[in-house]
Amino acid sequence: MVIIIDGLSAIGKSSVAKKLADTLHYIYLILVLFIE
């Protein structure tokens, strides 16, 4: 999941793409915390 997000951020190379990637990563971390 993290690898995919990093890939999107690298391909986008824009503030919008990076913000989206950061948001998805943040949501992913929250889901992991809830699952555990």
Backbone torsions as a table, in degrees:
resi	resn	phi	psi	omega
1	MET	NA	-49.0	-179.6
2	VAL	-62.1	-40.0	-179.7
3	ILE	-62.1	-41.4	180.0
4	ILE	-63.6	-44.0	-179.9
5	ILE	-63.1	-43.9	179.0
6	ASP	-61.5	-37.6	179.7
7	GLY	-65.0	-44.3	179.4
8	LEU	-63.1	-40.9	-179.8
9	SER	-63.5	-41.0	-179.2
10	ALA	-68.4	-39.8	-179.3
11	ILE	-70.0	-42.5	-177.8
12	GLY	-65.0	-52.0	-179.9
13	LYS	52.9	38.1	177.2
14	SER	-139.1	159.2	-178.2
15	SER	-60.5	-36.9	-179.5
16	VAL	-66.4	-46.7	-179.0
17	ALA	-63.7	-40.9	-179.4
18	LYS	-66.7	-40.5	-180.0
19	LYS	-63.8	-40.4	179.2
20	LEU	-64.6	-43.8	-180.0
21	ALA	-63.0	-43.0	179.5
22	ASP	-63.3	-39.7	180.0
23	THR	-64.8	-45.9	179.7
24	LEU	-62.5	-40.3	-179.9
25	HIS	-64.3	-40.9	179.7
26	TYR	-63.6	-44.2	178.9
27	ILE	-63.3	-41.0	-179.8
28	TYR	-60.3	-43.0	179.5
29	LEU	-63.0	-40.0	179.4
30	ILE	-63.3	-43.7	180.0
31	LEU	-61.7	-41.1	179.3
32	VAL	-61.8	-41.7	179.9
33	LEU	-64.1	-40.9	-179.9
34	PHE	-68.0	-39.8	-179.4
35	ILE	-65.2	-42.2	-179.8
36	GLU	-78.9	NA	NA
